[in-house]
């Protein structure tokens, strides 16, 4: 793991805003943003599995798709290669999202809370730094961790009370 930079906390604020927006559709409050090399937001995403009935609509996937589409539209854009971008997400990416991060060639991931049940950036798996793959990712963990974890804990506590 690498030590976070001050701007990571600021970017995590954007991801947290996306996570809170997921609550409107009763999706698990996870948010993500893709930041371009110049610090511009290229893509945003929140969990939309419930909203769209799509098991692949994780926050990271939504943000990566939006960023790739935006880059592809640029005259010099390469589209799917998100080189020199940073993905910021409120929860440690799962195996599916980690695979997409590697395939998109994203060099940096910043995340908030650890996912001890399904995390693929060091908890359960470490796909982002798997040396047998053709791309490795620099990982910054625990950025605004308490805030990210509390949002998730409160969401699940509320669901347990209703059930």
C-alpha positions as CSV (number, residue, x, y, z in Angstrom):
1,X,0.0,0.0,0.0
2,X,1.1,3.5,-0.7
3,X,0.5,6.5,1.6
4,X,-2.5,8.7,0.5
5,X,-2.0,12.2,-0.8
6,X,-4.1,15.2,0.5
7,X,-6.0,15.4,-2.8
8,X,-7.2,11.9,-2.3
9,X,-9.4,13.0,0.6
10,X,-10.9,15.7,-1.5
11,X,-11.6,13.3,-4.4
12,X,-13.1,10.8,-1.9
13,X,-15.6,13.5,-1.0
14,X,-16.9,13.3,-4.6
15,X,-17.2,9.5,-4.3
16,X,-19.0,9.8,-1.0
17,X,-21.5,12.2,-2.7
18,X,-22.1,9.6,-5.3
19,X,-22.5,6.9,-2.6
20,X,-25.2,9.0,-0.8
21,X,-27.0,9.4,-4.1
22,X,-27.3,5.6,-4.4
23,X,-29.6,5.6,-1.4
24,X,-32.4,7.2,-3.5
25,X,-32.7,3.9,-5.4
26,X,-32.1,1.7,-2.3
27,X,-28.8,0.6,-3.8
28,X,-25.9,-0.1,-1.5
29,X,-24.2,3.3,-1.0
30,X,-21.0,2.9,-2.9
31,X,-19.7,5.7,-5.1
32,X,-16.8,6.1,-7.5
33,X,-15.1,8.8,-9.6
34,X,-12.4,8.6,-12.3
35,X,-10.0,11.5,-12.2
36,X,-8.0,12.4,-15.3
37,X,-4.4,13.3,-15.4
38,X,-5.2,17.0,-15.0
39,X,-7.4,16.4,-12.0
40,X,-10.7,16.7,-14.0
41,X,-13.5,14.3,-13.2
42,X,-13.9,12.1,-16.3
43,X,-16.6,9.7,-14.9
44,X,-18.8,9.3,-11.9
45,X,-20.7,6.3,-10.7
46,X,-22.8,4.9,-7.9
47,X,-24.2,1.4,-7.3
48,X,-27.2,1.0,-9.7
49,X,-27.8,-2.7,-9.4
50,X,-31.3,-2.2,-7.9
51,X,-32.1,0.8,-10.0
52,X,-31.4,-1.1,-13.3
53,X,-31.6,-4.8,-12.3
54,X,-28.0,-5.1,-13.5
55,X,-25.6,-7.2,-11.4
56,X,-22.6,-5.5,-13.2
57,X,-23.8,-1.9,-12.3
58,X,-21.2,-1.4,-9.5
59,X,-20.1,2.1,-8.9
60,X,-16.6,1.4,-10.3
61,X,-18.0,-0.1,-13.5
62,X,-20.4,2.8,-14.1
63,X,-17.6,5.4,-13.6
64,X,-15.1,3.5,-15.8
65,X,-17.7,3.2,-18.6
66,X,-18.5,6.9,-18.4
67,X,-14.8,7.9,-18.4
68,X,-13.9,5.6,-21.3
69,X,-16.8,7.0,-23.4
70,X,-15.8,10.6,-22.6
71,X,-12.2,9.9,-23.6
72,X,-13.2,8.1,-26.8
73,X,-15.2,11.2,-27.8
74,X,-12.0,13.4,-27.7
75,X,-10.0,13.9,-30.9
76,X,-6.9,12.4,-29.3
77,X,-8.9,10.0,-27.1
78,X,-8.0,6.4,-26.8
79,X,-11.2,5.4,-25.3
80,X,-10.9,2.3,-23.1
81,X,-7.3,2.9,-21.9
82,X,-7.6,5.0,-18.8
83,X,-3.8,5.5,-18.5
84,X,-2.8,8.2,-16.1
85,X,-6.2,8.2,-14.5
86,X,-7.1,7.6,-10.8
87,X,-10.2,5.7,-9.7
88,X,-11.5,6.7,-6.3
89,X,-14.1,4.5,-4.7
90,X,-15.7,4.3,-1.2
91,X,-15.3,0.6,-0.8
92,X,-12.4,-1.8,-1.8
93,X,-13.2,-3.1,-5.3
94,X,-14.5,-6.6,-5.7
95,X,-13.0,-9.1,-8.1
96,X,-15.2,-8.0,-11.1
97,X,-14.3,-4.4,-10.6
98,X,-10.6,-5.1,-10.0
99,X,-10.6,-7.0,-13.3
100,X,-12.1,-4.1,-15.1
101,X,-9.6,-1.7,-13.5
102,X,-6.7,-3.9,-14.7
103,X,-8.2,-4.2,-18.2
104,X,-8.8,-0.4,-18.4
105,X,-5.1,0.1,-17.5
106,X,-6.0,2.4,-14.6
107,X,-2.7,3.0,-12.8
108,X,-4.0,4.2,-9.4
109,X,-6.9,3.2,-7.1
110,X,-7.8,5.1,-4.0
111,X,-10.4,3.5,-1.7
112,X,-12.0,4.2,1.6
113,X,-13.3,1.2,3.5
114,X,-11.9,-2.4,3.4
115,X,-14.3,-5.2,2.2
116,X,-13.3,-8.2,4.3
117,X,-15.8,-10.4,2.5
118,X,-15.3,-9.6,-1.2
119,X,-12.4,-7.2,-1.5
120,X,-9.9,-7.7,-4.3
121,X,-7.3,-5.1,-3.5
122,X,-5.7,-6.9,-0.5
123,X,-8.5,-8.2,1.7
124,X,-9.7,-11.5,0.1
125,X,-7.7,-11.3,-3.2
126,X,-5.1,-8.9,-4.5
127,X,-6.0,-8.7,-8.2
128,X,-4.8,-5.1,-8.6
129,X,-1.2,-6.1,-7.8
130,X,-1.2,-9.7,-9.2
131,X,2.2,-10.0,-10.8
132,X,1.0,-12.6,-13.3
133,X,-1.3,-10.1,-14.9
134,X,-0.1,-7.6,-17.6
135,X,-0.9,-4.5,-15.6
136,X,-0.4,-3.5,-12.0
137,X,-2.1,-0.9,-10.0
138,X,-0.8,1.4,-7.2
139,X,-3.3,1.2,-4.3
140,X,-4.0,3.9,-1.7
141,X,-6.3,2.3,1.0
142,X,-8.2,3.8,4.0
143,X,-8.8,7.3,2.7
144,X,-11.7,8.7,4.8
145,X,-12.2,5.1,5.9
146,X,-14.3,5.8,8.9
147,X,-16.7,7.9,6.9
148,X,-17.0,5.4,4.1
149,X,-17.5,2.5,6.5
150,X,-20.1,4.3,8.6
151,X,-22.2,5.0,5.5
152,X,-22.3,1.3,4.7
153,X,-22.8,0.2,8.3
154,X,-25.7,2.5,8.7
155,X,-27.3,1.4,5.5
156,X,-27.1,-2.3,6.4
157,X,-28.3,-1.7,10.0
158,X,-31.3,0.0,8.6
159,X,-32.1,-2.9,6.3
160,X,-31.7,-5.4,9.1
161,X,-34.3,-3.5,11.2
162,X,-36.8,-3.4,8.4
163,X,-36.5,-7.1,7.6
